[in-house]
């Protein structure tokens, strides 16, 4: 019989859910939604959101979940594949919480709330960092003293579940030299050669890499030293600056929402500058990753901005003709599946991502493996 698998994705202030019926030949989304975590009503805000999710599912009359899959932003150095959740895994994840202090605590709270309500319900952790563990060690290392490698300081990369889904859609024939740009409020890119990740833009945490909605992306480390030494910034203040006050929001002074910025840029120079900075950041990353691959044959846009912001895709690709990247204006404006102008050395595609479905697939596979019994 088909299995109903509930996918839970804990954000900093919300809990997204999706229930799939997973058969042998058919994968069906039954329902989905988002619950806001309300810290004013419950001390355990994500735990309260979990209880509301289950109450909502009961009201919708959908099948009860046979298992739950969780998106975990960070798996640390030890986990390179999805794992069934047990006490040992939870203890290990608590140890790496400092690597993702804005994301892992909420996710662990969700897992604990599910366990409290349904102690016998199987749960699986799917790590956003796992996809990138196949990168060459050179791409994972920071230029720091070698001893820090053993202290888990390395480039992990993120958005792995999204990239894994896109790779599956493309198939092996389109993965010789591929760059995937996952562009949303959080944004990153990955370079793939023959199906293997070779490099990515994010590093130790999801703050690094390209310009994002509220995150700075890469900075001169001297900026942080200056702010600490001369302006009295401590770690919490720096974290708030880099995670919540920078990026599109910081540059525009108005919003992190790309749709709003595109609307305002004709009469607001700060909004225009924010959009230009974002596009320039992505364009430079594409050039750098193309150098890693020795060229690019397929470029994929995904994520909320990548899938729906045609003007952003157009501006990113301007100036990349030397890589064989040329867009068809009509196809791009229509968000077509293929938006490159033929003939071209590089095929440019728009592919909607589906991290939840990837979680459901992993959860089903883990629980069906011999080691899960």
C-alpha positions, 0 to 999 in steps of 0.5 A: 500500500502507498505510504503517507510521509509527512515532511517538516521544514523548520524555519526561524519563525515558521514550520512548513509541512507537506504530506505525500502519498508515496507509491511504487509508481506514483508520488502524490502531494496530499496537502501542504501549508505553513504554521507560524511559530508564536513565541508570545503564546508558548515557551516552546514555539516550534513545539506548539507549531508541531501540535497545530500541524497535527491538529490541522491535518486531522481536520483536513481528513488526510491519511495519518503519516506512516513516517516523518522526514525532517529537513536539517540545515546542517549535518556537521562533518559526520553525516553525508546521507539521510539517517533515521533519527535516534538518541545518538543522532540527536546528541550529535546534532546538538554538538554541531548546533553552533554551526547553524544556531538560527536553524538547528535548535528549532529543527531539534525542537520539532523532532522532540515535539513529534517524539513526545506525541508519537514516540513510535512514529519513525523519523528521518533526518535529511541534511542540506549539507549532505549533497556537498560532501562529495566535493573535492577536499580542496573545495571544502578546505579554508586557507586556515591552519590544518588543525582547524579542519579537525575542529569541523571548520570547513566549507559545507555548502547548503541547499543540497536537497534542492540541488539533489532534486534538480540533478534528478530532473536533469538526468545524467545526460545534462550533468557534464558541466552544470551550474545550478543557481538556487535563488531565493531569500537565501541564495547559493550556486553549485558547480557539477561535473559529471553529476558530482559537486565540485564547488559551491558558494556557501561555506561553514554557514548559510551566511556566506557566498552571494548577496541574499535577502537579509544575509551579507554573503562573503565579506572581507574578514577585516570588516568584522575585525573592524566592527569588533575593535572599533565599534564594539560589536560582540558576537550576537550583534555581528550575527544579527547584522550579517543574518538579518540586517544585510543583503538586499534589505541592508542595501535598499534600506526598505525590504528584502523582497525582490518583487518589491525592489523590482517595482520600486527601482525605477524611482528609488536608487537604493532599490535599484542598487540592491537589485544591481548588487544581487545580480552582479554577485550571482554573475560573478559566481557563475563566472567563477564556477565556470572556471572550476568546470572549464566552461558551462554547458547547462545553467539552471535557475531555481528557487523563488527568485530564480523561477519567477523573477525574469528581469533578474535572470536577464540581468544576471546573464548580461555579460556572460556571452563569452560563456555561451550564455544568451537568453531568449527575451520572450522565453525568459519573460514567460518563465519557459522551461528553456530560456536560452537563445538557440543556438548557444553553447550553454542551455539555460533552464528554469526548473521549479525545485521540490525539497519536500518531495526529496525529503519524502523520497529519502525518508521512504528509502531510509526506512526501507533499507535493511539497516532500518529494520 
